Amino acid sequence: MIFKVYYQESATEVPVREKTKTIYLEAESEKDVRLKLSHRNYNIELVQKLEGKYLEYEQNHANYQLEQV
């Protein structure tokens, strides 16, 4: 499954919408995504599973690139 992760680069910073970044990961579950990213100091705001038309839309977006973790 493909997941879209919304995060802040530092877990110590207060979340600010304008600084929110996204990455795309392939994982088995949301828990698996969080485990794969646990070594990074991210403040994860949301992990969203992508499927169907929404996945197709994201894959056609210019910023779509699967992160290798």
MDTraj code that builds the backbone (N, CA, C; nanometers):
import mdtraj as md
import numpy as np

residues = "MET ILE PHE LYS VAL TYR TYR GLN GLU SER ALA THR GLU VAL PRO VAL ARG GLU LYS THR LYS THR ILE TYR LEU GLU ALA GLU SER GLU LYS ASP VAL ARG LEU LYS LEU SER HIS ARG ASN TYR ASN ILE GLU LEU VAL GLN LYS LEU GLU GLY LYS TYR LEU GLU TYR GLU GLN ASN HIS ALA ASN TYR GLN LEU GLU GLN VAL".split()
xyz = np.array([
    [0.0830, -0.1173, 0.0000],
    [0.0000, 0.0000, 0.0000],
    [0.0880, 0.1243, 0.0000],
    [0.0341, 0.2303, -0.0561],
    [0.1041, 0.3577, -0.0609],
    [0.0403, 0.4520, 0.0408],
    [0.1256, 0.5208, 0.1165],
    [0.0793, 0.6158, 0.2159],
    [0.1400, 0.7526, 0.1898],
    [0.0623, 0.8549, 0.2164],
    [0.1091, 0.9924, 0.2096],
    [0.1244, 1.0402, 0.3536],
    [0.2437, 1.0908, 0.3865],
    [0.2739, 1.1321, 0.5232],
    [0.2927, 1.2830, 0.5261],
    [0.2148, 1.3485, 0.6106],
    [0.2278, 1.4918, 0.6338],
    [0.3108, 1.5087, 0.7607],
    [0.4161, 1.5895, 0.7548],
    [0.5048, 1.6000, 0.8699],
    [0.5731, 1.7368, 0.8777],
    [0.6271, 1.7650, 0.9970],
    [0.7163, 1.8774, 1.0199],
    [0.8560, 1.8172, 1.0343],
    [0.9571, 1.8880, 0.9901],
    [1.0923, 1.8314, 0.9917],
    [1.1503, 1.8123, 1.1312],
    [1.1020, 1.8854, 1.2293],
    [1.1536, 1.8706, 1.3641],
    [1.0406, 1.8436, 1.4623],
    [1.0603, 1.7429, 1.5439],
    [0.9579, 1.7075, 1.6429],
    [0.9486, 1.8117, 1.7537],
    [1.0477, 1.8987, 1.7656],
    [1.0475, 1.9995, 1.8721],
    [0.9802, 2.1298, 1.8304],
    [0.9542, 2.1472, 1.7013],
    [0.8902, 2.2693, 1.6533],
    [0.7385, 2.2594, 1.6642],
    [0.6776, 2.3738, 1.6823],
    [0.5323, 2.3813, 1.6811],
    [0.4855, 2.3650, 1.5360],
    [0.3869, 2.2781, 1.5100],
    [0.3393, 2.2606, 1.3726],
    [0.2819, 2.3898, 1.3148],
    [0.3292, 2.4232, 1.1956],
    [0.2810, 2.5392, 1.1215],
    [0.2437, 2.4895, 0.9828],
    [0.1216, 2.5156, 0.9417],
    [0.0712, 2.4623, 0.8151],
    [0.1642, 2.4939, 0.6971],
    [0.2180, 2.6135, 0.6930],
    [0.3042, 2.6541, 0.5815],
    [0.4354, 2.5763, 0.5770],
    [0.4731, 2.5148, 0.6871],
    [0.5981, 2.4377, 0.6919],
    [0.5743, 2.2876, 0.6810],
    [0.4494, 2.2457, 0.6663],
    [0.4175, 2.1034, 0.6550],
    [0.4695, 2.0499, 0.5222],
    [0.5367, 1.9362, 0.5286],
    [0.5902, 1.8704, 0.4092],
    [0.5225, 1.7349, 0.3943],
    [0.5377, 1.6753, 0.2778],
    [0.4791, 1.5436, 0.2536],
    [0.5811, 1.4512, 0.1892],
    [0.5679, 1.3244, 0.2204],
    [0.6442, 1.2199, 0.1519],
    [0.5486, 1.1039, 0.1257],
    [0.5860, 1.0201, 0.0316],
    [0.5075, 0.9030, -0.0043],
    [0.5903, 0.7792, 0.0280],
    [0.5279, 0.6825, 0.0964],
    [0.5960, 0.5599, 0.1348],
    [0.5129, 0.4388, 0.0989],
    [0.5819, 0.3308, 0.0695],
    [0.5150, 0.2024, 0.0520],
    [0.5336, 0.1254, 0.1818],
    [0.4227, 0.0790, 0.2395],
    [0.4275, 0.0078, 0.3669],
    [0.3049, -0.0816, 0.3805],
    [0.3071, -0.1673, 0.4826],
    [0.1963, -0.2589, 0.5086],
    [0.0814, -0.1925, 0.5830],
    [0.1139, -0.0949, 0.6700],
    [0.0125, -0.0311, 0.7529],
    [0.0636, 0.1046, 0.8011],
    [-0.0246, 0.1794, 0.8676],
    [0.0162, 0.3078, 0.9247],
    [0.1244, 0.2855, 1.0303],
    [0.1108, 0.1810, 1.1079],
    [0.2114, 0.1490, 1.2099],
    [0.3464, 0.1223, 1.1456],
    [0.3477, 0.0513, 1.0342],
    [0.4706, 0.0228, 0.9608],
    [0.5346, 0.1528, 0.9106],
    [0.4536, 0.2461, 0.8623],
    [0.5037, 0.3765, 0.8174],
    [0.5737, 0.4465, 0.9328],
    [0.5073, 0.4518, 1.0478],
    [0.5649, 0.5196, 1.1646],
    [0.6934, 0.4512, 1.2113],
    [0.6994, 0.3201, 1.2032],
    [0.8219, 0.2486, 1.2393],
    [0.9361, 0.2805, 1.1424],
    [0.9041, 0.2864, 1.0137],
    [1.0063, 0.3172, 0.9130],
    [1.0622, 0.4586, 0.9295],
    [0.9788, 0.5489, 0.9792],
    [1.0220, 0.6884, 0.9949],
    [1.0685, 0.7208, 1.1368],
    [1.0672, 0.6239, 1.2256],
    [1.0998, 0.6503, 1.3655],
    [1.2428, 0.6991, 1.3858],
    [1.3348, 0.6634, 1.2981],
    [1.4740, 0.7074, 1.3128],
    [1.4938, 0.8539, 1.2715],
    [1.3951, 0.9105, 1.2060],
    [1.4008, 1.0514, 1.1679],
    [1.3320, 1.1336, 1.2771],
    [1.3737, 1.2541, 1.2927],
    [1.3187, 1.3390, 1.3982],
    [1.1978, 1.4172, 1.3469],
    [1.1010, 1.3473, 1.2868],
    [0.9842, 1.4124, 1.2287],
    [0.8706, 1.4225, 1.3301],
    [0.7937, 1.5281, 1.3180],
    [0.6673, 1.5404, 1.3887],
    [0.5599, 1.5020, 1.2871],
    [0.5151, 1.3774, 1.2901],
    [0.4188, 1.3269, 1.1925],
    [0.2798, 1.3748, 1.2311],
    [0.2182, 1.4489, 1.1404],
    [0.0841, 1.5016, 1.1637],
    [-0.0238, 1.4038, 1.1200],
    [-0.0050, 1.3414, 1.0032],
    [-0.1083, 1.2548, 0.9469],
    [-0.0448, 1.1521, 0.8544],
    [-0.0932, 1.0301, 0.8628],
    [-0.0546, 0.9239, 0.7695],
    [-0.1821, 0.8844, 0.6975],
    [-0.1833, 0.9030, 0.5661],
    [-0.3046, 0.8811, 0.4872],
    [-0.2806, 0.7726, 0.3826],
    [-0.3657, 0.6695, 0.3855],
    [-0.3556, 0.5613, 0.2857],
    [-0.4126, 0.6112, 0.1538],
    [-0.3384, 0.5872, 0.0460],
    [-0.3833, 0.6288, -0.0869],
    [-0.4265, 0.5061, -0.1655],
    [-0.5435, 0.5162, -0.2270],
    [-0.5917, 0.4063, -0.3109],
    [-0.6904, 0.4603, -0.4135],
    [-0.7133, 0.3825, -0.5154],
    [-0.8114, 0.4181, -0.6173],
    [-0.7783, 0.5469, -0.6920],
    [-0.8806, 0.6261, -0.7157],
    [-0.8665, 0.7504, -0.7929],
    [-0.7735, 0.8503, -0.7241],
    [-0.7766, 0.8528, -0.5901],
    [-0.6900, 0.9459, -0.5179],
    [-0.5427, 0.9099, -0.5396],
    [-0.5100, 0.7811, -0.5394],
    [-0.3731, 0.7367, -0.5668],
    [-0.3328, 0.7742, -0.7087],
    [-0.4216, 0.7511, -0.8045],
    [-0.3931, 0.7885, -0.9441],
    [-0.3660, 0.9379, -0.9559],
    [-0.4466, 1.0178, -0.8893],
    [-0.4281, 1.1632, -0.8915],
    [-0.2908, 1.2007, -0.8361],
    [-0.2547, 1.1437, -0.7212],
    [-0.1260, 1.1751, -0.6588],
    [-0.0096, 1.1288, -0.7462],
    [-0.0230, 1.0133, -0.8104],
    [0.0837, 0.9623, -0.8955],
    [0.1061, 1.0513, -1.0169],
    [0.0035, 1.1212, -1.0632],
    [0.0159, 1.2120, -1.1766],
    [0.0612, 1.3515, -1.1352],
    [0.0737, 1.3743, -1.0066],
    [0.1166, 1.5043, -0.9544],
    [0.2691, 1.5158, -0.9680],
    [0.3168, 1.6344, -0.9929],
    [0.4593, 1.6580, -1.0171],
    [0.5457, 1.6218, -0.8968],
    [0.4944, 1.6314, -0.7743],
    [0.5739, 1.6063, -0.6541],
    [0.5725, 1.4610, -0.6081],
    [0.5063, 1.3722, -0.6814],
    [0.4957, 1.2326, -0.6397],
    [0.6258, 1.1607, -0.6629],
    [0.6831, 1.1104, -0.5532],
    [0.8038, 1.0281, -0.5619],
    [0.8087, 0.9402, -0.4372],
    [0.8142, 0.8087, -0.4560],
    [0.8187, 0.7187, -0.3413],
    [0.9523, 0.7318, -0.2701],
    [0.9457, 0.7495, -0.1394],
    [1.0645, 0.7595, -0.0541],
    [1.1166, 0.6189, -0.0290],
    [1.2462, 0.5983, -0.0397],
    [1.3067, 0.4700, -0.0109],
    [1.3585, 0.4702, 0.1321],
    [1.2910, 0.3930, 0.2182],
    [1.3291, 0.3886, 0.3605],
    [1.3671, 0.2477, 0.3969],
])
top = md.Topology()
chain = top.add_chain()
for i, resn in enumerate(residues, 1):
    res = top.add_residue(resn, chain, resSeq=i)
    for name in ("N", "CA", "C"):
        top.add_atom(name, md.element.get_by_symbol(name[0]), res)
traj = md.Trajectory(xyz[None], top)
